[in-house]
Amino acid sequence: MFGRLLKPRAKAPPRRTPAAKSPPLRVRALAVDGVPAPLELRLSPRARRLSLRVDAARELVQVVAPAGVGDAEIARFVGRHLDWVRRRLAAIPPRLPFADGALVPILGVPHRIRHDPDHRGAPRTAAGPDGPELRVGGGAEFLARRVREWLKAEARRRLAERARAKAAGLGATVAAVSVRDTRSRWGSCSAGGRLSFSWRLILAPEPVFDYVVAHEVAHLREMNHSPRFWALCATLTAEVDGPRAWLKAHGAALHRYG
């Protein structure tokens, strides 16, 4: 007789091993003789060698080191590049506070800040005897804050208008537009179509402003930096290479305002 035919047991699905998380990046201050600015040490498990940069926006020196490298070795590394560090720190543009009589660029056009205590409502641009002005009312102690908030609101308004107009040409939809004071990037695009920009783009020349908007809108169709992305970006703005070079050369100076 034949034995019972047993139905083969279904194999249990293989147990997935959770992906190992990278050790967290450790950041701390480090004192090194001769460095005329705060020094930030970032111990990275992904770093393979020591690297050094000057963060102009934050006015500090940043060292990235592989985990396990001692402070003495890091100090020697910084010491070997001390002249370079000093030159880069000396090249940081001076801070430019928002004050009565100061110049602030609006889409690259210098405007003289004029405090007018009798002016009512939000700041506004106007023609002055010596060129364009930004007239600001209220108490003098609130002038800097009022200028900053107006610039942020103006950036948000213009960026949203420009982004939605460019997206409409692609048949794409912008879910939302926000502005922040980002240091590491001028704009970003989420998979859900949310665009975020640095409000300081309102200070940049018009072609630069337009290029960054085009760059992020192009990401609504191409979430990459492939040749197809750059070709699409070039259809959305008059120039790509010039504004990219301008941001590389002058972008850090935009963080010196206010």
Buried (B, 14 or more C-beta within 10 A) or exposed (E): EEEEEEEEEEEEEEEEEEEEEEEEEEEEEBEBEEBEBBBBBBBBEEBEEBBBEBBBBEBBBBBBBBEEBEEEEBBEBBEEBBEEBBEBBEEBEEEBBBEBEBEBBBBBEEBBBBBBEEBEEEBEBEEEEEEBBBBBBBEEEEBBEBBBBBBBBBBBEBBBEBBBEBBEEBEBEBEEBEBEEBEEEBBBBEEEBEBBBBBBBBBBBEBBBBBBBBBBBBBBBBEEEEEEBBEBBBEBBEBBEEBBEBBEEEBBBBBBBB
